[in-house]
């Protein structure tokens, strides 16, 4: 996980390369993503308390992530090429227990579309009968928790539209935040 953190920080010695790598044309806006800022990792007692809050034991990779960093955020600056608008927004992984109430809507959405969630899980080679719970991670992304703690797929769910967004947590973080392997 420390290597993943270094990748996510996105720092290199060549600042011009960073600007090029991090600039995307999106809806006629250029976005520059500023380096990620990490929340401190949790100790084992804090992680155990979160597991009690959620009602299940976390996947090994999620526990490892939480012990290294409990989340991160980054500012994204969107610039309209015509010069009319500049928007600064913050994107972040949910930080527990602080975001427990804020993410309840996502847990409710998973419950509402549970049949569809299980179908997507099954279609991607996972045993849907082994699901223990769900952890909202970021925006509409949810970590699926199985009895087998080596498994950690992440789904994206939006109003019944559900896909696997990462076959495991590491794959998800790389996919979501645009890091090339």
SVG drawing of the C-alpha trace seen along z (x, -y; Angstrom):
<svg xmlns="http://www.w3.org/2000/svg" viewBox="-35 -35 48 53">
<polyline fill="none" stroke="black" stroke-width="0.4" points="0.0,0.0 2.9,-2.4 3.9,-2.0 0.3,-2.7 0.3,-5.9 3.5,-7.1 1.8,-6.5 -1.4,-8.3 0.7,-11.3 1.7,-11.5 4.9,-13.4 7.8,-13.4 10.9,-15.4 9.5,-16.8 6.8,-19.3 6.0,-19.9 5.5,-16.2 3.1,-16.2 1.1,-19.1 0.7,-17.2 -0.1,-13.9 -2.7,-15.5 -4.4,-17.7 -7.5,-16.3 -9.9,-17.8 -13.3,-17.1 -16.5,-18.8 -14.5,-21.7 -12.7,-22.3 -9.1,-21.6 -8.7,-19.9 -5.5,-20.0 -5.4,-17.6 -3.3,-18.8 -1.4,-16.2 -3.4,-14.1 -3.4,-14.9 -3.6,-11.9 -5.5,-11.5 -3.4,-9.8 -3.6,-6.1 -5.6,-4.4 -4.3,-2.1 -5.7,1.4 -8.2,0.4 -9.6,-2.4 -10.0,0.1 -11.6,2.6 -14.1,-0.1 -14.9,-0.9 -15.6,2.8 -18.0,2.8 -19.7,-0.3 -20.2,1.4 -21.0,4.8 -18.5,7.0 -14.7,7.6 -13.0,5.6 -11.1,7.1 -7.4,7.5 -6.4,4.9 -8.9,2.3 -7.5,2.8 -4.0,2.4 -5.0,-0.8 -6.6,-2.2 -3.5,-1.5 -1.4,-3.5 -3.9,-6.2 -7.6,-6.5 -8.5,-8.4 -7.3,-11.2 -8.5,-14.3 -7.3,-16.4 -8.3,-19.7 -9.1,-19.7 -9.0,-23.0 -11.3,-23.1 -10.5,-25.9 -12.8,-26.9 -10.6,-27.5 -12.6,-30.6 -11.6,-32.1 -15.2,-32.5 -15.0,-30.1 -12.6,-28.5 -13.9,-26.0 -12.0,-24.5 -13.5,-21.4 -12.3,-18.8 -12.5,-15.1 -11.9,-12.7 -12.3,-9.2 -14.8,-8.9 -13.2,-9.2 -14.8,-7.1 -16.3,-7.4 -16.8,-11.1 -18.6,-10.3 -20.9,-7.6 -24.1,-9.7 -23.1,-11.4 -22.8,-8.0 -26.0,-6.4 -27.7,-7.4 -25.3,-5.2 -25.9,-2.2 -29.6,-2.8 -29.2,-2.8 -27.3,0.5 -30.1,2.0 -32.7,0.7 -31.0,2.3 -29.7,5.4 -31.0,7.9 -29.1,6.0 -26.0,5.7 -26.0,9.5 -26.5,10.1 -23.5,8.0 -21.4,9.6 -22.3,13.1 -21.7,12.1 -18.2,11.1 -17.3,14.4 -18.0,13.7 -20.4,15.7 -23.1,13.3 -24.3,15.5 -20.9,14.8 -21.5,11.0 -21.3,9.7 -21.7,6.0 -20.8,2.8 -18.5,-0.2 -19.0,-3.4 -15.6,-4.5 -15.9,-7.6 -18.8,-9.2 -21.0,-6.3 -18.3,-3.7 -18.8,-0.9 -16.4,1.8 -18.2,5.1 -17.2,7.2 -17.2,10.9 -16.7,13.7 -13.4,14.4 -11.4,11.3 -9.0,11.7 -11.7,10.4 -12.4,6.7 -14.2,5.7 -15.5,2.2 -18.8,1.4 -20.1,-1.8 -23.8,-2.3 -25.9,-5.1 -29.7,-4.8 -29.7,-1.1 -26.8,-1.3 -24.2,1.0 -20.8,2.0 -17.6,3.5 -15.2,0.6 -12.3,2.5 -11.7,6.3 -10.1,5.4 -9.4,2.2 -6.0,1.6 -7.3,2.0 -10.1,-0.3 -7.9,-3.1 -5.6,-2.9 -8.7,-3.0 -10.5,-5.8 -7.6,-8.1 -6.1,-7.7 -2.8,-6.2 -1.1,-4.1 0.4,-0.8"/>
</svg>
